[in-house]
Amino acid sequence: MKLNHEEFDSIISELDKTPLMNHEEIRYMKSAHPQLYSTYSNDEVEGRALFTESGKMYSLRNPELNRKLCDAFDPGNDNVYSIHRLVYGPGGLAKRHKDRFTTYKTVSLLLSGDFSGGEMYINDKKVEMSESSEYVIFDGGRDFHEVKEVISGKREVLIVWFSKKTPGFSLI
């Protein structure tokens, strides 16, 4: 699946205006999802699945971005749970795993297309994504997923988790 240029540019424009998570939000995410938080600190964590070059965790305090994400990927739901950007450089990968939390929908939106390797698999089936604005929707808590090793370039993705539950921190 692929967003049209207007939708993609609109989401990227709002993302650029969105602050990163504050201390309170990071503390909550670190306690609730240590496997995700560790990808940004490069700490060795048992069971770690993601090996990225860098990552950013965005605050949920931009209602316009949240609305655009819901309109594009989850109409009828207004509960974005997490927005994070992952950059896989050469050697980066995500081991085959299921996410350890209660979201019901995961979106992986490709932000770059200038890389080799880095193929994504969901339930052992290859997902064709090679151009920016292409995306896949799946249930990250139920579906096994992985990203094969990036050979060259940078594979940059925006990951959005949707939940029926409200996050454990204030959005304001």
C-alpha positions in Angstrom: 0.0 0.0 0.0 1.1 3.5 -0.6 0.1 7.0 0.6 -0.4 9.6 -2.1 2.2 12.4 -2.3 -0.2 14.9 -0.6 -1.0 12.6 2.4 2.7 11.6 2.8 4.0 15.2 2.6 1.3 16.3 5.1 2.2 13.7 7.6 6.0 14.5 7.3 5.3 18.2 7.6 3.3 17.6 10.9 6.0 15.2 12.1 8.6 17.9 11.7 6.5 20.1 14.0 6.1 17.4 16.6 8.3 17.5 19.7 10.1 14.4 21.0 8.8 12.7 24.1 9.4 14.6 27.3 11.0 13.1 30.4 7.7 11.8 31.9 6.7 10.2 28.6 10.1 8.5 28.2 10.0 7.2 31.7 6.6 5.6 31.0 7.7 4.1 27.7 10.9 2.8 29.2 9.1 1.0 32.0 6.3 -0.2 29.8 8.4 -1.2 26.7 12.1 -1.6 27.6 12.7 -3.5 24.4 11.8 -0.4 22.3 13.5 2.1 24.5 16.8 0.2 24.5 17.0 0.6 20.7 17.7 4.3 21.3 20.2 4.0 24.1 22.0 1.0 22.5 22.0 -0.8 25.9 22.3 -4.5 25.9 18.9 -5.9 26.9 18.1 -9.6 27.1 15.8 -10.5 24.3 16.5 -7.3 22.3 15.0 -7.5 18.8 15.9 -4.2 17.2 19.4 -3.2 16.1 19.1 0.3 14.7 21.5 3.1 14.1 19.1 5.6 15.7 15.6 6.3 16.7 13.3 9.0 17.9 10.2 8.7 20.1 7.7 11.5 19.3 5.3 13.0 21.8 1.6 12.5 21.3 1.0 16.2 22.0 0.4 17.2 18.4 -3.3 16.6 17.8 -3.0 17.5 14.1 -0.4 14.8 13.5 -2.5 12.3 15.5 -5.6 13.1 13.4 -3.7 12.8 10.1 -2.3 9.4 11.2 -5.7 8.2 12.3 -7.3 9.4 9.1 -4.7 7.7 7.0 -4.4 4.4 8.8 -7.2 3.9 11.3 -10.3 5.8 10.5 -12.8 5.7 13.4 -10.2 5.4 16.1 -8.5 8.4 17.6 -6.0 6.6 19.9 -2.5 6.8 18.6 -0.4 5.0 21.3 3.1 5.6 20.1 5.0 7.3 17.2 8.6 6.4 16.7 11.1 6.7 13.9 13.7 4.0 13.3 16.8 4.3 11.2 18.5 1.1 10.2 22.1 1.7 8.8 24.3 -1.0 7.3 24.2 -4.1 9.6 20.9 -2.9 11.1 18.0 -5.4 11.5 15.0 -6.4 13.5 15.0 -10.0 14.6 11.9 -12.0 14.2 9.6 -11.1 17.1 6.2 -10.2 18.3 5.7 -6.9 20.2 5.1 -7.3 23.9 2.2 -4.9 24.5 -1.5 -4.5 23.8 -1.9 -2.5 20.6 -4.2 -3.9 17.9 -2.6 -2.2 14.9 0.9 -1.4 13.9 1.8 0.7 10.9 5.2 0.7 9.3 5.6 3.6 6.9 8.8 3.7 4.8 10.4 7.2 4.9 13.3 6.4 2.6 14.0 4.2 -0.4 17.7 4.5 -0.9 18.9 1.3 0.7 19.6 -2.3 -0.2 18.7 -5.3 2.0 16.3 -4.5 4.8 13.5 -6.6 3.5 10.5 -6.8 5.9 8.7 -10.1 6.6 5.4 -10.6 8.4 4.6 -14.1 9.5 7.5 -15.3 7.3 6.0 -13.6 4.1 8.0 -10.9 2.4 6.3 -7.5 2.3 7.2 -5.5 -0.8 8.2 -2.0 0.4 11.0 -0.2 -1.4 9.9 3.4 -1.9 9.1 6.2 0.5 5.4 6.5 1.4 4.8 2.7 1.1 3.4 1.1 4.2 2.1 -2.0 5.8 -0.5 -2.5 8.5 -0.4 -5.5 10.8 -1.0 -6.6 14.4 2.5 -6.3 15.9 1.4 -8.2 19.1 0.1 -11.2 17.2 2.1 -11.3 14.0 5.7 -12.3 13.8 7.7 -9.6 12.0 11.3 -8.9 11.1 13.6 -6.7 9.0 16.5 -8.5 7.4 19.9 -6.9 7.6 20.5 -3.6 5.7 23.4 -4.0 3.3 23.8 -0.3 2.3 22.1 3.0 2.7 19.6 3.9 5.4 16.2 2.3 5.9 14.1 4.8 7.7 10.6 4.0 8.9 7.9 5.6 10.9 6.2 3.2 13.3 2.8 4.0 14.6 1.0 1.9 17.2 -2.8 2.2 17.6 -4.5 1.0 20.7 -8.0 0.8 22.1 -6.5 1.8 25.5 -5.4 5.3 26.5 -1.6 5.7 27.1 -0.5 5.9 30.7 0.6 9.5 30.5 -1.0 12.8 29.8 -1.3 13.9 26.1 -1.4 17.6 27.1 
